[in-house]
Amino acid sequence: MTKMAKQTAVPADSQQRPNASTWNLLRRIHRDEEGAVSIETILIIAAIAIPILIFIIKFGWPRIKAWFNQGMQELEGGMDDAAGA
């Protein structure tokens, strides 16, 4: 290699190491707590919603299903009456 080529050559490991501006960006992101508040809010909502959904599916679903099936039977009966008239 010539003297000029040695000065402009980039070491192989320097491309893998983050530079100072990348470190500053990572530090700034790490200190930012706005995202943490959003995640905490989502976790609180999930902690409230999941037990409610489990209760509705376990105890409410048979009633909802029976109500829906009754409505469908009434609708089918009304269609049969209208077709026969």
PyMOL Python script that loads the backbone (N, CA, C, O; Angstrom):
from pymol import cmd

cmd.read_pdbstr("""\
ATOM      1  N   MET A   1       0.829  -1.185   0.000  1.00  0.00           N
ATOM      2  CA  MET A   1       0.000   0.000   0.000  1.00  0.00           C
ATOM      3  C   MET A   1       0.874   1.250   0.000  1.00  0.00           C
ATOM      4  O   MET A   1       1.993   1.262   0.512  1.00  0.00           O
ATOM      5  N   THR A   2       0.340   2.249  -0.568  1.00  0.00           N
ATOM      6  CA  THR A   2       1.074   3.513  -0.568  1.00  0.00           C
ATOM      7  C   THR A   2       0.787   4.265   0.709  1.00  0.00           C
ATOM      8  O   THR A   2      -0.086   3.889   1.491  1.00  0.00           O
ATOM      9  N   LYS A   3       1.524   5.318   0.908  1.00  0.00           N
ATOM     10  CA  LYS A   3       1.332   6.112   2.107  1.00  0.00           C
ATOM     11  C   LYS A   3      -0.065   6.740   2.127  1.00  0.00           C
ATOM     12  O   LYS A   3      -0.675   6.837   3.191  1.00  0.00           O
ATOM     13  N   MET A   4      -0.580   7.169   0.972  1.00  0.00           N
ATOM     14  CA  MET A   4      -1.905   7.775   0.877  1.00  0.00           C
ATOM     15  C   MET A   4      -2.986   6.740   1.179  1.00  0.00           C
ATOM     16  O   MET A   4      -3.971   7.067   1.842  1.00  0.00           O
ATOM     17  N   ALA A   5      -2.835   5.532   0.722  1.00  0.00           N
ATOM     18  CA  ALA A   5      -3.838   4.492   0.939  1.00  0.00           C
ATOM     19  C   ALA A   5      -3.931   4.129   2.416  1.00  0.00           C
ATOM     20  O   ALA A   5      -5.019   3.822   2.904  1.00  0.00           O
ATOM     21  N   LYS A   6      -2.829   4.158   3.125  1.00  0.00           N
ATOM     22  CA  LYS A   6      -2.850   3.843   4.549  1.00  0.00           C
ATOM     23  C   LYS A   6      -3.617   4.891   5.342  1.00  0.00           C
ATOM     24  O   LYS A   6      -4.278   4.558   6.325  1.00  0.00           O
ATOM     25  N   GLN A   7      -3.539   6.130   4.939  1.00  0.00           N
ATOM     26  CA  GLN A   7      -4.217   7.190   5.666  1.00  0.00           C
ATOM     27  C   GLN A   7      -5.723   7.163   5.443  1.00  0.00           C
ATOM     28  O   GLN A   7      -6.474   7.503   6.357  1.00  0.00           O
ATOM     29  N   THR A   8      -6.188   6.773   4.270  1.00  0.00           N
ATOM     30  CA  THR A   8      -7.615   6.788   3.967  1.00  0.00           C
ATOM     31  C   THR A   8      -8.286   5.458   4.242  1.00  0.00           C
ATOM     32  O   THR A   8      -9.513   5.371   4.189  1.00  0.00           O
ATOM     33  N   ALA A   9      -7.524   4.427   4.532  1.00  0.00           N
ATOM     34  CA  ALA A   9      -8.128   3.122   4.795  1.00  0.00           C
ATOM     35  C   ALA A   9      -8.870   3.161   6.128  1.00  0.00           C
ATOM     36  O   ALA A   9      -8.398   3.755   7.097  1.00  0.00           O
ATOM     37  N   VAL A  10     -10.034   2.523   6.163  1.00  0.00           N
ATOM     38  CA  VAL A  10     -10.855   2.479   7.367  1.00  0.00           C
ATOM     39  C   VAL A  10     -10.646   1.129   8.027  1.00  0.00           C
ATOM     40  O   VAL A  10     -10.792   0.095   7.374  1.00  0.00           O
ATOM     41  N   PRO A  11     -10.307   1.116   9.310  1.00  0.00           N
ATOM     42  CA  PRO A  11     -10.147  -0.176   9.986  1.00  0.00           C
ATOM     43  C   PRO A  11     -11.447  -0.976   9.944  1.00  0.00           C
ATOM     44  O   PRO A  11     -12.536  -0.404   9.980  1.00  0.00           O
ATOM     45  N   ALA A  12     -11.328  -2.279   9.869  1.00  0.00           N
ATOM     46  CA  ALA A  12     -12.504  -3.145   9.720  1.00  0.00           C
ATOM     47  C   ALA A  12     -13.427  -3.058  10.927  1.00  0.00           C
ATOM     48  O   ALA A  12     -14.646  -3.099  10.767  1.00  0.00           O
ATOM     49  N   ASP A  13     -12.875  -2.939  12.130  1.00  0.00           N
ATOM     50  CA  ASP A  13     -13.730  -2.939  13.315  1.00  0.00           C
ATOM     51  C   ASP A  13     -14.395  -1.579  13.562  1.00  0.00           C
ATOM     52  O   ASP A  13     -15.336  -1.510  14.352  1.00  0.00           O
ATOM     53  N   SER A  14     -13.945  -0.502  12.921  1.00  0.00           N
ATOM     54  CA  SER A  14     -14.550   0.809  13.168  1.00  0.00           C
ATOM     55  C   SER A  14     -15.944   0.916  12.550  1.00  0.00           C
ATOM     56  O   SER A  14     -16.742   1.749  12.980  1.00  0.00           O
ATOM     57  N   GLN A  15     -16.244   0.105  11.572  1.00  0.00           N
ATOM     58  CA  GLN A  15     -17.572   0.137  10.964  1.00  0.00           C
ATOM     59  C   GLN A  15     -18.603  -0.529  11.873  1.00  0.00           C
ATOM     60  O   GLN A  15     -19.798  -0.266  11.738  1.00  0.00           O
ATOM     61  N   GLN A  16     -18.174  -1.367  12.773  1.00  0.00           N
ATOM     62  CA  GLN A  16     -19.086  -2.073  13.653  1.00  0.00           C
ATOM     63  C   GLN A  16     -19.317  -1.322  14.963  1.00  0.00           C
ATOM     64  O   GLN A  16     -20.332  -1.536  15.626  1.00  0.00           O
ATOM     65  N   ARG A  17     -18.393  -0.451  15.340  1.00  0.00           N
ATOM     66  CA  ARG A  17     -18.549   0.303  16.579  1.00  0.00           C
ATOM     67  C   ARG A  17     -19.349   1.570  16.319  1.00  0.00           C
ATOM     68  O   ARG A  17     -19.096   2.268  15.337  1.00  0.00           O
ATOM     69  N   PRO A  18     -20.319   1.880  17.191  1.00  0.00           N
ATOM     70  CA  PRO A  18     -21.059   3.127  17.014  1.00  0.00           C
ATOM     71  C   PRO A  18     -20.172   4.326  17.327  1.00  0.00           C
ATOM     72  O   PRO A  18     -19.309   4.262  18.202  1.00  0.00           O
ATOM     73  N   ASN A  19     -20.393   5.414  16.607  1.00  0.00           N
ATOM     74  CA  ASN A  19     -19.605   6.617  16.853  1.00  0.00           C
ATOM     75  C   ASN A  19     -20.227   7.430  17.986  1.00  0.00           C
ATOM     76  O   ASN A  19     -21.229   7.016  18.569  1.00  0.00           O
ATOM     77  N   ALA A  20     -19.641   8.577  18.299  1.00  0.00           N
ATOM     78  CA  ALA A  20     -20.076   9.383  19.445  1.00  0.00           C
ATOM     79  C   ALA A  20     -21.507   9.865  19.287  1.00  0.00           C
ATOM     80  O   ALA A  20     -22.254   9.885  20.266  1.00  0.00           O
ATOM     81  N   SER A  21     -21.910  10.255  18.083  1.00  0.00           N
ATOM     82  CA  SER A  21     -23.281  10.750  17.906  1.00  0.00           C
ATOM     83  C   SER A  21     -24.298   9.629  18.122  1.00  0.00           C
ATOM     84  O   SER A  21     -25.398   9.879  18.615  1.00  0.00           O
ATOM     85  N   THR A  22     -23.946   8.415  17.762  1.00  0.00           N
ATOM     86  CA  THR A  22     -24.846   7.284  18.002  1.00  0.00           C
ATOM     87  C   THR A  22     -24.987   7.041  19.497  1.00  0.00           C
ATOM     88  O   THR A  22     -26.087   6.787  19.986  1.00  0.00           O
ATOM     89  N   TRP A  23     -23.874   7.119  20.225  1.00  0.00           N
ATOM     90  CA  TRP A  23     -23.941   6.945  21.676  1.00  0.00           C
ATOM     91  C   TRP A  23     -24.798   8.032  22.315  1.00  0.00           C
ATOM     92  O   TRP A  23     -25.589   7.756  23.217  1.00  0.00           O
ATOM     93  N   ASN A  24     -24.637   9.270  21.843  1.00  0.00           N
ATOM     94  CA  ASN A  24     -25.448  10.369  22.384  1.00  0.00           C
ATOM     95  C   ASN A  24     -26.926  10.133  22.111  1.00  0.00           C
ATOM     96  O   ASN A  24     -27.763  10.383  22.979  1.00  0.00           O
ATOM     97  N   LEU A  25     -27.253   9.657  20.924  1.00  0.00           N
ATOM     98  CA  LEU A  25     -28.643   9.361  20.581  1.00  0.00           C
ATOM     99  C   LEU A  25     -29.191   8.257  21.487  1.00  0.00           C
ATOM    100  O   LEU A  25     -30.308   8.367  21.992  1.00  0.00           O
ATOM    101  N   LEU A  26     -28.417   7.205  21.692  1.00  0.00           N
ATOM    102  CA  LEU A  26     -28.861   6.110  22.554  1.00  0.00           C
ATOM    103  C   LEU A  26     -29.051   6.578  23.994  1.00  0.00           C
ATOM    104  O   LEU A  26     -30.003   6.162  24.655  1.00  0.00           O
ATOM    105  N   ARG A  27     -28.163   7.434  24.488  1.00  0.00           N
ATOM    106  CA  ARG A  27     -28.324   7.970  25.848  1.00  0.00           C
ATOM    107  C   ARG A  27     -29.588   8.812  25.958  1.00  0.00           C
ATOM    108  O   ARG A  27     -30.326   8.713  26.938  1.00  0.00           O
ATOM    109  N   ARG A  28     -29.834   9.647  24.940  1.00  0.00           N
ATOM    110  CA  ARG A  28     -31.020  10.503  24.965  1.00  0.00           C
ATOM    111  C   ARG A  28     -32.297   9.664  24.926  1.00  0.00           C
ATOM    112  O   ARG A  28     -33.257   9.968  25.634  1.00  0.00           O
ATOM    113  N   ILE A  29     -32.317   8.625  24.116  1.00  0.00           N
ATOM    114  CA  ILE A  29     -33.488   7.743  24.042  1.00  0.00           C
ATOM    115  C   ILE A  29     -33.680   7.010  25.365  1.00  0.00           C
ATOM    116  O   ILE A  29     -34.808   6.837  25.826  1.00  0.00           O
ATOM    117  N   HIS A  30     -32.582   6.581  25.972  1.00  0.00           N
ATOM    118  CA  HIS A  30     -32.665   5.853  27.240  1.00  0.00           C
ATOM    119  C   HIS A  30     -33.219   6.740  28.357  1.00  0.00           C
ATOM    120  O   HIS A  30     -33.949   6.254  29.222  1.00  0.00           O
ATOM    121  N   ARG A  31     -32.882   8.031  28.351  1.00  0.00           N
ATOM    122  CA  ARG A  31     -33.372   8.960  29.370  1.00  0.00           C
ATOM    123  C   ARG A  31     -34.817   9.381  29.128  1.00  0.00           C
ATOM    124  O   ARG A  31     -35.494   9.819  30.058  1.00  0.00           O
ATOM    125  N   ASP A  32     -35.295   9.257  27.905  1.00  0.00           N
ATOM    126  CA  ASP A  32     -36.654   9.686  27.568  1.00  0.00           C
ATOM    127  C   ASP A  32     -37.655   8.750  28.235  1.00  0.00           C
ATOM    128  O   ASP A  32     -37.595   7.536  28.038  1.00  0.00           O
ATOM    129  N   GLU A  33     -38.576   9.305  29.023  1.00  0.00           N
ATOM    130  CA  GLU A  33     -39.532   8.491  29.766  1.00  0.00           C
ATOM    131  C   GLU A  33     -40.944   8.574  29.205  1.00  0.00           C
ATOM    132  O   GLU A  33     -41.859   7.991  29.787  1.00  0.00           O
ATOM    133  N   GLU A  34     -41.156   9.272  28.103  1.00  0.00           N
ATOM    134  CA  GLU A  34     -42.498   9.383  27.536  1.00  0.00           C
ATOM    135  C   GLU A  34     -43.031   8.025  27.093  1.00  0.00           C
ATOM    136  O   GLU A  34     -44.210   7.730  27.291  1.00  0.00           O
ATOM    137  N   GLY A  35     -42.197   7.215  26.510  1.00  0.00           N
ATOM    138  CA  GLY A  35     -42.620   5.889  26.077  1.00  0.00           C
ATOM    139  C   GLY A  35     -42.981   4.993  27.246  1.00  0.00           C
ATOM    140  O   GLY A  35     -43.876   4.154  27.140  1.00  0.00           O
ATOM    141  N   ALA A  36     -42.287   5.170  28.361  1.00  0.00           N
ATOM    142  CA  ALA A  36     -42.562   4.355  29.547  1.00  0.00           C
ATOM    143  C   ALA A  36     -43.960   4.630  30.074  1.00  0.00           C
ATOM    144  O   ALA A  36     -44.645   3.712  30.526  1.00  0.00           O
ATOM    145  N   VAL A  37     -44.388   5.879  30.020  1.00  0.00           N
ATOM    146  CA  VAL A  37     -45.730   6.228  30.487  1.00  0.00           C
ATOM    147  C   VAL A  37     -46.775   5.558  29.603  1.00  0.00           C
ATOM    148  O   VAL A  37     -47.778   5.048  30.101  1.00  0.00           O
ATOM    149  N   SER A  38     -46.546   5.560  28.310  1.00  0.00           N
ATOM    150  CA  SER A  38     -47.492   4.919  27.393  1.00  0.00           C
ATOM    151  C   SER A  38     -47.578   3.420  27.651  1.00  0.00           C
ATOM    152  O   SER A  38     -48.669   2.851  27.671  1.00  0.00           O
ATOM    153  N   ILE A  39     -46.444   2.791  27.845  1.00  0.00           N
ATOM    154  CA  ILE A  39     -46.436   1.349  28.094  1.00  0.00           C
ATOM    155  C   ILE A  39     -47.114   1.034  29.423  1.00  0.00           C
ATOM    156  O   ILE A  39     -47.858   0.059  29.525  1.00  0.00           O
ATOM    157  N   GLU A  40     -46.862   1.854  30.441  1.00  0.00           N
ATOM    158  CA  GLU A  40     -47.515   1.630  31.733  1.00  0.00           C
ATOM    159  C   GLU A  40     -49.029   1.758  31.603  1.00  0.00           C
ATOM    160  O   GLU A  40     -49.773   0.973  32.191  1.00  0.00           O
ATOM    161  N   THR A  41     -49.481   2.736  30.840  1.00  0.00           N
ATOM    162  CA  THR A  41     -50.918   2.923  30.630  1.00  0.00           C
ATOM    163  C   THR A  41     -51.518   1.717  29.924  1.00  0.00           C
ATOM    164  O   THR A  41     -52.588   1.244  30.307  1.00  0.00           O
ATOM    165  N   ILE A  42     -50.846   1.219  28.906  1.00  0.00           N
ATOM    166  CA  ILE A  42     -51.332   0.050  28.171  1.00  0.00           C
ATOM    167  C   ILE A  42     -51.403  -1.162  29.093  1.00  0.00           C
ATOM    168  O   ILE A  42     -52.367  -1.926  29.036  1.00  0.00           O
ATOM    169  N   LEU A  43     -50.396  -1.347  29.941  1.00  0.00           N
ATOM    170  CA  LEU A  43     -50.397  -2.488  30.857  1.00  0.00           C
ATOM    171  C   LEU A  43     -51.523  -2.385  31.882  1.00  0.00           C
ATOM    172  O   LEU A  43     -52.130  -3.396  32.234  1.00  0.00           O
ATOM    173  N   ILE A  44     -51.807  -1.180  32.363  1.00  0.00           N
ATOM    174  CA  ILE A  44     -52.910  -1.005  33.318  1.00  0.00           C
ATOM    175  C   ILE A  44     -54.241  -1.313  32.648  1.00  0.00           C
ATOM    176  O   ILE A  44     -55.084  -2.000  33.224  1.00  0.00           O
ATOM    177  N   ILE A  45     -54.432  -0.806  31.434  1.00  0.00           N
ATOM    178  CA  ILE A  45     -55.679  -1.079  30.701  1.00  0.00           C
ATOM    179  C   ILE A  45     -55.823  -2.573  30.447  1.00  0.00           C
ATOM    180  O   ILE A  45     -56.912  -3.126  30.596  1.00  0.00           O
ATOM    181  N   ALA A  46     -54.729  -3.232  30.063  1.00  0.00           N
ATOM    182  CA  ALA A  46     -54.777  -4.675  29.817  1.00  0.00           C
ATOM    183  C   ALA A  46     -55.083  -5.440  31.102  1.00  0.00           C
ATOM    184  O   ALA A  46     -55.820  -6.425  31.076  1.00  0.00           O
ATOM    185  N   ALA A  47     -54.524  -4.992  32.222  1.00  0.00           N
ATOM    186  CA  ALA A  47     -54.779  -5.666  33.498  1.00  0.00           C
ATOM    187  C   ALA A  47     -56.240  -5.551  33.912  1.00  0.00           C
ATOM    188  O   ALA A  47     -56.754  -6.417  34.620  1.00  0.00           O
ATOM    189  N   ILE A  48     -56.906  -4.500  33.481  1.00  0.00           N
ATOM    190  CA  ILE A  48     -58.329  -4.343  33.777  1.00  0.00           C
ATOM    191  C   ILE A  48     -59.181  -5.083  32.752  1.00  0.00           C
ATOM    192  O   ILE A  48     -60.163  -5.730  33.115  1.00  0.00           O
ATOM    193  N   ALA A  49     -58.817  -4.995  31.479  1.00  0.00           N
ATOM    194  CA  ALA A  49     -59.648  -5.538  30.403  1.00  0.00           C
ATOM    195  C   ALA A  49     -59.610  -7.060  30.329  1.00  0.00           C
ATOM    196  O   ALA A  49     -60.638  -7.680  30.058  1.00  0.00           O
ATOM    197  N   ILE A  50     -58.474  -7.668  30.558  1.00  0.00           N
ATOM    198  CA  ILE A  50     -58.356  -9.124  30.398  1.00  0.00           C
ATOM    199  C   ILE A  50     -59.259  -9.880  31.371  1.00  0.00           C
ATOM    200  O   ILE A  50     -59.955 -10.795  30.931  1.00  0.00           O
ATOM    201  N   PRO A  51     -59.291  -9.556  32.666  1.00  0.00           N
ATOM    202  CA  PRO A  51     -60.236 -10.271  33.547  1.00  0.00           C
ATOM    203  C   PRO A  51     -61.699 -10.045  33.161  1.00  0.00           C
ATOM    204  O   PRO A  51     -62.520 -10.955  33.275  1.00  0.00           O
ATOM    205  N   ILE A  52     -62.024  -8.837  32.705  1.00  0.00           N
ATOM    206  CA  ILE A  52     -63.398  -8.573  32.269  1.00  0.00           C
ATOM    207  C   ILE A  52     -63.747  -9.443  31.070  1.00  0.00           C
ATOM    208  O   ILE A  52     -64.826 -10.033  31.022  1.00  0.00           O
ATOM    209  N   LEU A  53     -62.838  -9.526  30.101  1.00  0.00           N
ATOM    210  CA  LEU A  53     -63.087 -10.370  28.925  1.00  0.00           C
ATOM    211  C   LEU A  53     -63.208 -11.839  29.307  1.00  0.00           C
ATOM    212  O   LEU A  53     -64.063 -12.548  28.776  1.00  0.00           O
ATOM    213  N   ILE A  54     -62.368 -12.298  30.217  1.00  0.00           N
ATOM    214  CA  ILE A  54     -62.450 -13.698  30.658  1.00  0.00           C
ATOM    215  C   ILE A  54     -63.797 -13.962  31.318  1.00  0.00           C
ATOM    216  O   ILE A  54     -64.417 -14.996  31.068  1.00  0.00           O
ATOM    217  N   PHE A  55     -64.255 -13.039  32.155  1.00  0.00           N
ATOM    218  CA  PHE A  55     -65.552 -13.196  32.813  1.00  0.00           C
ATOM    219  C   PHE A  55     -66.684 -13.227  31.787  1.00  0.00           C
ATOM    220  O   PHE A  55     -67.578 -14.070  31.866  1.00  0.00           O
ATOM    221  N   ILE A  56     -66.642 -12.310  30.830  1.00  0.00           N
ATOM    222  CA  ILE A  56     -67.700 -12.263  29.808  1.00  0.00           C
ATOM    223  C   ILE A  56     -67.708 -13.540  28.985  1.00  0.00           C
ATOM    224  O   ILE A  56     -68.775 -14.089  28.711  1.00  0.00           O
ATOM    225  N   ILE A  57     -66.547 -14.016  28.589  1.00  0.00           N
ATOM    226  CA  ILE A  57     -66.479 -15.231  27.766  1.00  0.00           C
ATOM    227  C   ILE A  57     -66.935 -16.445  28.563  1.00  0.00           C
ATOM    228  O   ILE A  57     -67.662 -17.289  28.040  1.00  0.00           O
ATOM    229  N   LYS A  58     -66.520 -16.543  29.818  1.00  0.00           N
ATOM    230  CA  LYS A  58     -66.845 -17.724  30.615  1.00  0.00           C
ATOM    231  C   LYS A  58     -68.304 -17.748  31.063  1.00  0.00           C
ATOM    232  O   LYS A  58     -68.963 -18.782  30.954  1.00  0.00           O
ATOM    233  N   PHE A  59     -68.815 -16.632  31.562  1.00  0.00           N
ATOM    234  CA  PHE A  59     -70.164 -16.622  32.124  1.00  0.00           C
ATOM    235  C   PHE A  59     -71.195 -15.965  31.208  1.00  0.00           C
ATOM    236  O   PHE A  59     -72.351 -16.389  31.186  1.00  0.00           O
ATOM    237  N   GLY A  60     -70.810 -14.966  30.475  1.00  0.00           N
ATOM    238  CA  GLY A  60     -71.767 -14.242  29.655  1.00  0.00           C
ATOM    239  C   GLY A  60     -72.004 -14.857  28.295  1.00  0.00           C
ATOM    240  O   GLY A  60     -73.079 -14.679  27.723  1.00  0.00           O
ATOM    241  N   TRP A  61     -71.028 -15.579  27.759  1.00  0.00           N
ATOM    242  CA  TRP A  61     -71.160 -16.107  26.412  1.00  0.00           C
ATOM    243  C   TRP A  61     -72.349 -17.051  26.244  1.00  0.00           C
ATOM    244  O   TRP A  61     -73.048 -16.936  25.238  1.00  0.00           O
ATOM    245  N   PRO A  62     -72.622 -17.977  27.167  1.00  0.00           N
ATOM    246  CA  PRO A  62     -73.806 -18.835  26.987  1.00  0.00           C
ATOM    247  C   PRO A  62     -75.100 -18.022  26.885  1.00  0.00           C
ATOM    248  O   PRO A  62     -75.982 -18.362  26.098  1.00  0.00           O
ATOM    249  N   ARG A  63     -75.217 -16.960  27.668  1.00  0.00           N
ATOM    250  CA  ARG A  63     -76.417 -16.118  27.596  1.00  0.00           C
ATOM    251  C   ARG A  63     -76.477 -15.365  26.273  1.00  0.00           C
ATOM    252  O   ARG A  63     -77.537 -15.267  25.654  1.00  0.00           O
ATOM    253  N   ILE A  64     -75.347 -14.841  25.846  1.00  0.00           N
ATOM    254  CA  ILE A  64     -75.308 -14.117  24.568  1.00  0.00           C
ATOM    255  C   ILE A  64     -75.644 -15.064  23.428  1.00  0.00           C
ATOM    256  O   ILE A  64     -76.402 -14.709  22.526  1.00  0.00           O
ATOM    257  N   LYS A  65     -75.085 -16.265  23.464  1.00  0.00           N
ATOM    258  CA  LYS A  65     -75.336 -17.259  22.422  1.00  0.00           C
ATOM    259  C   LYS A  65     -76.808 -17.660  22.402  1.00  0.00           C
ATOM    260  O   LYS A  65     -77.400 -17.765  21.328  1.00  0.00           O
ATOM    261  N   ALA A  66     -77.408 -17.885  23.573  1.00  0.00           N
ATOM    262  CA  ALA A  66     -78.823 -18.254  23.644  1.00  0.00           C
ATOM    263  C   ALA A  66     -79.696 -17.116  23.125  1.00  0.00           C
ATOM    264  O   ALA A  66     -80.660 -17.363  22.402  1.00  0.00           O
ATOM    265  N   TRP A  67     -79.376 -15.887  23.480  1.00  0.00           N
ATOM    266  CA  TRP A  67     -80.135 -14.727  23.018  1.00  0.00           C
ATOM    267  C   TRP A  67     -80.049 -14.594  21.502  1.00  0.00           C
ATOM    268  O   TRP A  67     -81.054 -14.328  20.843  1.00  0.00           O
ATOM    269  N   PHE A  68     -78.847 -14.778  20.947  1.00  0.00           N
ATOM    270  CA  PHE A  68     -78.657 -14.696  19.505  1.00  0.00           C
ATOM    271  C   PHE A  68     -79.417 -15.814  18.793  1.00  0.00           C
ATOM    272  O   PHE A  68     -80.075 -15.566  17.782  1.00  0.00           O
ATOM    273  N   ASN A  69     -79.333 -17.046  19.311  1.00  0.00           N
ATOM    274  CA  ASN A  69     -80.035 -18.170  18.685  1.00  0.00           C
ATOM    275  C   ASN A  69     -81.548 -17.982  18.741  1.00  0.00           C
ATOM    276  O   ASN A  69     -82.250 -18.322  17.789  1.00  0.00           O
ATOM    277  N   GLN A  70     -82.056 -17.441  19.853  1.00  0.00           N
ATOM    278  CA  GLN A  70     -83.490 -17.172  19.961  1.00  0.00           C
ATOM    279  C   GLN A  70     -83.911 -16.137  18.916  1.00  0.00           C
ATOM    280  O   GLN A  70     -84.949 -16.292  18.272  1.00  0.00           O
ATOM    281  N   GLY A  71     -83.128 -15.110  18.752  1.00  0.00           N
ATOM    282  CA  GLY A  71     -83.426 -14.097  17.738  1.00  0.00           C
ATOM    283  C   GLY A  71     -83.405 -14.677  16.337  1.00  0.00           C
ATOM    284  O   GLY A  71     -84.244 -14.328  15.507  1.00  0.00           O
ATOM    285  N   MET A  72     -82.457 -15.555  16.067  1.00  0.00           N
ATOM    286  CA  MET A  72     -82.388 -16.187  14.742  1.00  0.00           C
ATOM    287  C   MET A  72     -83.601 -17.078  14.500  1.00  0.00           C
ATOM    288  O   MET A  72     -84.137 -17.099  13.392  1.00  0.00           O
ATOM    289  N   GLN A  73     -84.041 -17.812  15.516  1.00  0.00           N
ATOM    290  CA  GLN A  73     -85.220 -18.666  15.368  1.00  0.00           C
ATOM    291  C   GLN A  73     -86.467 -17.827  15.122  1.00  0.00           C
ATOM    292  O   GLN A  73     -87.302 -18.187  14.291  1.00  0.00           O
ATOM    293  N   GLU A  74     -86.601 -16.710  15.838  1.00  0.00           N
ATOM    294  CA  GLU A  74     -87.744 -15.829  15.616  1.00  0.00           C
ATOM    295  C   GLU A  74     -87.705 -15.241  14.213  1.00  0.00           C
ATOM    296  O   GLU A  74     -88.742 -15.105  13.565  1.00  0.00           O
ATOM    297  N   LEU A  75     -86.521 -14.895  13.747  1.00  0.00           N
ATOM    298  CA  LEU A  75     -86.371 -14.343  12.406  1.00  0.00           C
ATOM    299  C   LEU A  75     -86.726 -15.385  11.352  1.00  0.00           C
ATOM    300  O   LEU A  75     -87.416 -15.077  10.381  1.00  0.00           O
ATOM    301  N   GLU A  76     -86.257 -16.621  11.542  1.00  0.00           N
ATOM    302  CA  GLU A  76     -86.588 -17.688  10.596  1.00  0.00           C
ATOM    303  C   GLU A  76     -88.080 -17.988  10.617  1.00  0.00           C
ATOM    304  O   GLU A  76     -88.677 -18.234   9.569  1.00  0.00           O
ATOM    305  N   GLY A  77     -88.697 -17.970  11.819  1.00  0.00           N
ATOM    306  CA  GLY A  77     -90.139 -18.193  11.920  1.00  0.00           C
ATOM    307  C   GLY A  77     -90.911 -17.090  11.217  1.00  0.00           C
ATOM    308  O   GLY A  77     -91.916 -17.366  10.562  1.00  0.00           O
ATOM    309  N   GLY A  78     -90.464 -15.851  11.339  1.00  0.00           N
ATOM    310  CA  GLY A  78     -91.110 -14.733  10.654  1.00  0.00           C
ATOM    311  C   GLY A  78     -90.975 -14.849   9.148  1.00  0.00           C
ATOM    312  O   GLY A  78     -91.888 -14.470   8.415  1.00  0.00           O
ATOM    313  N   MET A  79     -89.852 -15.367   8.676  1.00  0.00           N
ATOM    314  CA  MET A  79     -89.659 -15.540   7.232  1.00  0.00           C
ATOM    315  C   MET A  79     -90.584 -16.633   6.711  1.00  0.00           C
ATOM    316  O   MET A  79     -91.148 -16.502   5.625  1.00  0.00           O
ATOM    317  N   ASP A  80     -90.745 -17.719   7.483  1.00  0.00           N
ATOM    318  CA  ASP A  80     -91.637 -18.801   7.067  1.00  0.00           C
ATOM    319  C   ASP A  80     -93.082 -18.310   7.009  1.00  0.00           C
ATOM    320  O   ASP A  80     -93.823 -18.664   6.092  1.00  0.00           O
ATOM    321  N   ASP A  81     -93.484 -17.496   7.988  1.00  0.00           N
ATOM    322  CA  ASP A  81     -94.843 -16.947   8.001  1.00  0.00           C
ATOM    323  C   ASP A  81     -95.061 -16.020   6.807  1.00  0.00           C
ATOM    324  O   ASP A  81     -96.126 -16.041   6.190  1.00  0.00           O
ATOM    325  N   ALA A  82     -94.062 -15.214   6.483  1.00  0.00           N
ATOM    326  CA  ALA A  82     -94.196 -14.278   5.364  1.00  0.00           C
ATOM    327  C   ALA A  82     -94.226 -15.025   4.038  1.00  0.00           C
ATOM    328  O   ALA A  82     -94.932 -14.615   3.117  1.00  0.00           O
ATOM    329  N   ALA A  83     -93.479 -16.106   3.927  1.00  0.00           N
ATOM    330  CA  ALA A  83     -93.456 -16.869   2.683  1.00  0.00           C
ATOM    331  C   ALA A  83     -94.752 -17.648   2.500  1.00  0.00           C
ATOM    332  O   ALA A  83     -95.188 -17.850   1.366  1.00  0.00           O
ATOM    333  N   GLY A  84     -95.370 -18.084   3.577  1.00  0.00           N
ATOM    334  CA  GLY A  84     -96.602 -18.873   3.491  1.00  0.00           C
ATOM    335  C   GLY A  84     -97.839 -18.007   3.314  1.00  0.00           C
ATOM    336  O   GLY A  84     -98.900 -18.530   2.974  1.00  0.00           O
ATOM    337  N   ALA A  85     -97.741 -16.726   3.528  1.00  0.00           N
ATOM    338  CA  ALA A  85     -98.924 -15.856   3.470  1.00  0.00           C
ATOM    339  C   ALA A  85     -99.320 -15.497   2.107  1.00  0.00           C
ATOM    340  O   ALA A  85    -100.297 -14.772   1.919  1.00  0.00           O
TER     341      ALA A  85
END
""", "prot")
cmd.dss("prot")
cmd.show_as("cartoon", "prot")
cmd.util.cbc("prot")
cmd.orient("prot")
